[in-house]
């Protein structure tokens, strides 16, 4: 089993997908809160292109290459495995790549943890649930993914569960829809999530397009809140490593806000008029997507995350939209 801080040594935390939307914020958060920790950051720059975070250089690495992966992770006490092909469309268009990264790449990371005893932090998506029938949502609900993205993340979840049993501790996070931005060295890091997409549309000549029926609900959580959860996960896991604990714990990462897509668009529309004096049209259009849930309720129970990790959300949808619009208007 990996030895961590029992003799005063500083732990080493490795982050895959460190150049991306979430990963770069996680590395930044680790550096800010625990400057004495050693941080290893890797990414293949498929989408993320952040190369430097504080004093950390992001090393080019493809997690599909197991030998190079194990060399890069050597000595890690905890691996935060955030590298993935994310999003329904990207996975459908690149099915082989999604399988190789989300399944085989995850297997490579989990195999490293099994051989070394390093802890593992691994997010999986609400897409593993498919069309939820029971609310509030928890990580214990049955799995029935409706698309290839959800299927690959489900396979990754099973891999980690099986490999962690009796060998290493793992925290698995059922993560809801992200929004928000963050800055690294004066550069804004963002992603085309629903809320971010609507805010950017405000400053174009295009309407806020809402896919039919518009009543479909999603839960939203800020990228900075997610990064704090992973940091807290690492802090708790270091104690687990010292206690030789193994196996999986599952947590929900979500807020108490689950508005419909139309409600989000109308909120952005109203704030744009209030903060930037911009009149924006909201347009309901035909839904081109298949394989997504259209439920009008998306409440998530995060009690376990609050109680075991001491984590709370610090950002609200309305305040974040207002801040984003103010920043872009100035």
Secondary structure, 3 states (H helix, E strand, C coil): CCCCHHHCCCCEEEEECCCCCCHHHHHHHHHHHCCCCEEEEEECCCCCCCCEECCEECEECCCCCHHHHHHHHCCCCEEEECCCCCCHHHHHHCHHHHHHHHHHHHHHHHHHHHHHCCEEEEEEEHHHCCCCCCCCECCCCCCCCCCHHHHHHHHHHHHHHHHHCCCCEEEEEEECEEECCEEECCEEECCCCHHHHHHHHHCCCCCEEEECCCCCECCEEEHHHHHHHHHHHHHHHHHHHHCCCCEEEEEEECCCCCCEHHHHHHHHHHHHHHHHCCCCCEEEECCCCCCCCCCCCCCECCHHHHHHHCCCCCCCHHHHHHHHHHHHHC
